[in-house]
Amino acid sequence: QLQLVESGGGLVQAGGSLRLSCAASGRAYTFSRSAMGWFRRTPGKEYDFVASISRSGGMTRYADSVKGRFTISRNNDKKTIDLQMDNLEPDDTAVYYCAADENAILTKVTMAASEFDYWGQGTQVTVSS
C-alpha cells in the first residue's frame, strides 16, 4: 500500500507560482510501479484531471486548461512527485490531490480518476484576482 501526503498549497495572486509536492510512504517498489497523477476539485464537483506521469517519468499528460503552465515531475528514489504551477489563474483555485495507479504498465499515463488506487488528503490552492 501507499500513503500519500500533499504539501505546498497556499494563497497566491494571479500570475504567481506555487510548487506542490506529494510524498509517498510505503514500499519503494510499489511507488516505482505506480503511474502518478494530480487532480483538483472544487465544492460540489467531481475530481478534475490536472496532470499525470508514467512510472519512469518519461511520459506526461496535461489537461488543456493547464498545458504550458503546469509541469509534473517525479523522483522515484525519494518517492515524491511535484507539480510546478506557473502563471496561476483564479480558475485554478481548488483542493489539489495526488493519486497513484498501482502496477501500471511502464508507458501508461493514467488520466481517469476511477483508475487510481490511492489518494492523498489534498492541499488547498487559492488564487486571488
C-alpha positions as CSV (number, residue, x, y, z in Angstrom):
1,Q,0.0,0.0,0.0
2,L,0.9,3.6,-0.4
3,Q,0.1,6.6,1.8
4,L,0.2,10.0,0.0
5,V,0.6,13.4,1.6
6,E,0.4,16.6,-0.3
7,S,2.1,19.9,0.7
8,G,2.8,23.3,-0.8
9,G,-0.6,24.8,-1.2
10,G,-1.5,28.3,-0.2
11,L,-2.8,31.7,-1.3
12,V,-1.2,33.4,-4.3
13,Q,-2.1,36.3,-6.6
14,A,-3.0,35.7,-10.2
15,G,0.2,35.3,-12.3
16,G,2.1,33.9,-9.4
17,S,3.6,30.4,-8.9
18,L,3.3,27.5,-6.4
19,R,5.0,24.2,-6.2
20,L,3.0,21.3,-4.9
21,S,4.7,18.1,-3.6
22,C,3.4,14.7,-2.8
23,A,5.3,12.4,-0.6
24,A,4.6,8.6,-0.6
25,S,5.2,6.3,2.3
26,G,5.2,2.6,1.8
27,R,7.3,0.2,-0.2
28,A,9.6,2.0,-2.7
29,Y,8.8,-0.9,-5.1
30,T,5.1,0.0,-5.1
31,F,5.8,3.7,-5.8
32,S,8.1,2.9,-8.7
33,R,5.5,0.7,-10.2
34,S,2.8,3.3,-10.0
35,A,1.7,5.9,-12.5
36,M,1.1,9.1,-10.6
37,G,-1.3,12.0,-11.1
38,W,-2.7,15.3,-9.9
39,F,-6.3,16.1,-9.7
40,R,-8.3,19.0,-8.3
41,R,-11.7,19.5,-7.0
42,T,-14.0,22.4,-6.1
43,P,-17.0,22.2,-3.8
44,G,-19.8,20.1,-5.3
45,K,-17.9,18.9,-8.3
46,E,-16.1,15.8,-9.3
47,Y,-12.3,15.3,-9.5
48,D,-10.8,17.1,-12.5
49,F,-7.7,15.7,-14.1
50,V,-4.7,18.0,-14.0
51,A,-1.6,16.1,-14.9
52,S,-0.1,12.6,-14.8
53,I,3.2,10.9,-15.3
54,S,4.3,7.4,-16.1
55,R,6.3,5.1,-13.9
56,S,9.7,6.2,-15.1
57,G,8.7,9.9,-15.7
58,G,9.3,9.6,-19.4
59,M,5.7,10.3,-20.4
60,T,3.4,13.0,-19.1
61,R,-0.1,14.3,-19.9
62,Y,-1.8,17.6,-19.0
63,A,-5.3,18.9,-19.0
64,D,-5.8,21.5,-21.8
65,S,-6.5,24.2,-19.2
66,V,-3.1,23.8,-17.6
67,K,-0.9,22.9,-20.5
68,G,2.1,25.2,-20.8
69,R,1.6,26.5,-17.3
70,F,2.0,23.4,-15.1
71,T,4.8,20.8,-15.0
72,I,4.6,17.4,-13.3
73,S,7.8,15.5,-12.3
74,R,8.7,12.6,-10.1
75,N,11.7,11.2,-8.1
76,N,11.4,7.5,-7.6
77,D,14.4,7.4,-5.2
78,K,12.7,9.9,-2.9
79,K,9.2,8.6,-3.6
80,T,7.9,12.1,-4.5
81,I,6.0,13.8,-7.2
82,D,5.8,17.6,-7.8
83,L,3.5,19.9,-9.6
84,Q,5.1,23.2,-10.6
85,M,2.3,25.7,-11.2
86,D,3.2,28.9,-13.0
87,N,1.1,31.8,-14.2
88,L,-1.8,30.8,-11.9
89,E,-5.3,32.0,-12.6
90,P,-8.3,32.4,-10.3
91,D,-9.9,29.3,-12.0
92,D,-7.0,27.2,-10.7
93,T,-8.5,27.6,-7.2
94,A,-9.3,24.2,-5.8
95,V,-8.1,21.4,-3.5
96,Y,-5.4,19.5,-5.2
97,Y,-4.9,15.8,-4.8
98,C,-2.2,13.4,-5.8
99,A,-3.0,9.9,-6.7
100,A,-1.3,6.6,-7.5
101,D,-2.3,4.0,-10.1
102,E,-0.6,0.8,-8.7
103,N,1.0,-1.7,-11.1
104,A,0.5,0.5,-14.1
105,I,2.3,-0.7,-17.3
106,L,5.6,1.1,-18.0
107,T,4.2,3.6,-20.5
108,K,0.8,4.2,-19.0
109,V,-0.1,7.8,-18.3
110,T,-3.3,7.4,-16.3
111,M,-6.0,10.1,-16.6
112,A,-9.2,8.6,-15.3
113,A,-9.8,9.2,-11.6
114,S,-11.5,5.7,-11.4
115,E,-8.2,4.0,-12.3
116,F,-6.3,5.4,-9.4
117,D,-5.9,3.2,-6.3
118,Y,-4.5,5.6,-3.7
119,W,-5.3,9.2,-2.9
120,G,-3.9,11.9,-0.6
121,Q,-5.9,14.2,1.6
122,G,-5.4,17.2,-0.6
123,T,-3.9,20.7,-0.3
124,Q,-5.8,23.9,-0.9
125,V,-4.7,26.3,-3.6
126,T,-6.3,29.7,-3.7
127,V,-5.5,32.2,-6.5
128,S,-6.8,35.7,-6.0
129,S,-7.5,38.1,-8.8
